[in-house]
């Protein structure tokens, strides 16, 4: 939602949109890499009988 409103407001300013996209992507990546061990265990536990 935030990127969509920025796209309307700063449509011609790609620098602001790129920064917003990077910051909104950084949080899920940090969470994924923090809990990567648990994601792998969950995937592998479901695949082995």
CORVEN-V621960 format. One record per residue. N is the residue number from 1. OMEGA is omega in degrees with one decimal (999 if undefined). Layout:
{{N	OMEGA} {N	OMEGA}}
This chain:
{{1	-176.9} {2	179.4} {3	178.9} {4	178.4} {5	175.6} {6	179.3} {7	176.6} {8	-174.6} {9	-175.3} {10	-174.6} {11	-177.4} {12	-177.4} {13	-175.4} {14	-179.7} {15	-179.9} {16	179.6} {17	179.6} {18	177.9} {19	178.2} {20	178.7} {21	179.4} {22	-179.2} {23	179.1} {24	177.2} {25	-175.2} {26	-177.0} {27	177.3} {28	177.9} {29	178.1} {30	178.7} {31	-179.8} {32	-177.7} {33	176.4} {34	-175.8} {35	-177.9} {36	179.8} {37	-178.5} {38	175.8} {39	179.8} {40	179.1} {41	179.7} {42	179.1} {43	-178.6} {44	179.8} {45	179.6} {46	-175.2} {47	-176.7} {48	178.5} {49	999}}
